[in-house]
Amino acid sequence: MVREDIVAGLKQAISKGESLRQAMMSFYKAGYKKEEIEEAARFLQSEQVQERMTMTYSETQENKKPIQNIPKYNPPSQERQIQQTPVQRISQYGSQTELEQKPTSYKKEKNSKIGWIILISGTLVIIVLLILAIIFKTPITNFLDKLMG
């Protein structure tokens, strides 16, 4: 069963401009189960596809005109544009095979690994400098006294 709180959170994140993958990763990092997140994402994707198909269908219904209002002669370029418009709308939203793909693979980002490496190495350098300052306290103070005069 789809968890409504996850679906609502994913919708909110997408409405703020986040990608679905980023939103899913934030739920995963917050401790939600991977299966529940993927199920909510699939539900959300199928819901969006249904909305798009409904919008496309309603737009084509609104664009239909009575036979009396249609001019008898359409130049070939206009006919091509009219015929290609629905095809372009459908192709923008993807195909069935894209919906069958898994929403994400939950790979850790490289930027977070680099950040952790820098943080840990910097902490180790500070600890080593403090230990050296404690061990060589007397020579350091003598050097500073000579330097200051």
Secondary structure, 3 states (H helix, E strand, C coil): CCCHHHHHHHHHHHHCCCCHHHHHHHHHHCCCCHHHHHHHHHHHHHHHHHHHHHHHHHHHHHHCCCHHHCCCCCCHHHHHHHHHHHHHHHHHCCCHHHHHCCCCCCCCCHHHHHHHHHHHHHHHHHHHHHHHHHHCHHHHHHHHHHHHC
